[in-house]
Structures are given as structure tokens and as C-alpha cells.
Amino acid sequence: MAGERSTNTPASQGASQALDQFKYEVANELGAQLGGDRTSRENGSVGGQMTKRMIQFAEENLKKGTRI
């Protein structure tokens, strides 16, 4: 519903700030403006790109044997 807060909670303490910063960095790189007045497609593209990059990061670290 419109205006409801997300109930998602980060797995690590302090991750919320880092994810917020990451979200705005990705949006800036994509040239997207985030907000309630934007389309679902525009806001969703930022989340999709974030997911893609986080998976890529995890895969690279798994190959190296680095524990995240």
C-alpha cells in the first residue's frame, strides 16, 4: 500500500546506511531520480541493478575463496 514503510530488515547491523548509500550511487550512475513520483520501472531498475551488482560481488568473492 502507498505510504507504508518497508518491513525488510538488513542481516547486519549498520547495513541499512550502506545500502541506502549504495542505492543512491546506483541511481546516480543510471541517471535515475528516486521517489514516490517516479515510475515503478524507474525505481525498480535501481533495485535490479543493485541486486545484480551484489550477486556479482558475492560470486567474485566465492571464486577467490574470500569470506564476505
N, C-alpha and C positions, 0 to 999 in steps of 0.2 A: 504494500500500500504506500501511497505517496506520503513522504514526510516521516516514515518510520525509520528508526535507527537500526543499523545492522547488528545482529547478534553474534556475528563471527568474532572469535577471539584468537589472537595470534598465539602460536605454540610457545613462543619465548617472550619473556618479559622484556619490554623495550622495543620489540619488533614493530609495534604499531607505528612509531615515529619513523623508523627506517622505511617501512612500506609506504607510508604517506609521501615521504621524500622521493622514493623511487617512482611512485605513481606520477608525481608532477614532473619529474625528469623525463619519463617516457612520454607524457603528454606534450611536453615542450619539444622533444625530438620529432614527434609526429605532427606537430603544428596544431594540436587539438586543444580546445578550451574545455575544461571540465565544468560541469554544473548541471543543475536541475533544468535549466532552459535549453540544454543541448539534447540532441537525439540519442536514443539508446545505442544506435550504431556508433556514434562518435565516442560516447563514454565507454562503450563495450570494447571498442578497438584498443583502448588503452589497457584495459584489464587483460585482454587477449595477448597483447604484446608483452605485458608483464609476466604472464604465465609462461609464454614461450621462452623468454629470457631466463626465468628462474629454472625451468627444466633444462635448458642448455647449460646453465651454470652447474647444476647438480650432476648432469651426465659427464661433463668435463672433469669434475672432481672425483667422480666414481672411477673414471678411466685412470686418473693419476693415483688412486688409492687414498686420496685425501678425505678425511672425515669432516663433514660440514658441521 
